[in-house]
Amino acid sequence: MQVITLGAGPHPDFSVSAALVTVAGVAIDAAARQTDQQEIIDIRLVDGVAQEGGSGYQLASVRIPPRRYVETEPDPAEGEEATGSREPAALDPHHVAVTIWPTV
């Protein structure tokens, strides 16, 4: 996972474990949130509480890349046309980027 800390700090508490990112108590499961498009999840401080989205102070951004697919080989049964399929590949946590903003 790519972690970028902006500014001199202090920064909110955060941890990264495989595809799970936790910032100020807000947990983001990047594998569960991955879609066919890039996802950017903002964590903000709203009325003193960290949460996803909102109009408060920016604490962090989590960028999850679009889902990739793997082509599978066809397994034709006798007398049927052979067609392959696309299966979603597992998320590679190294492609997730977390940007941590300094707290105020």
Secondary structure, 3 states (H helix, E strand, C coil): CEEEECCCCCCCCEEEECCEEEECCEEEEHHHHCCCCCEEEEEEEECCEEEECCCCEEEEEEEECCCCEEEECCCCCCCCCCCCEEEECCCCHHHCEEEECCCC
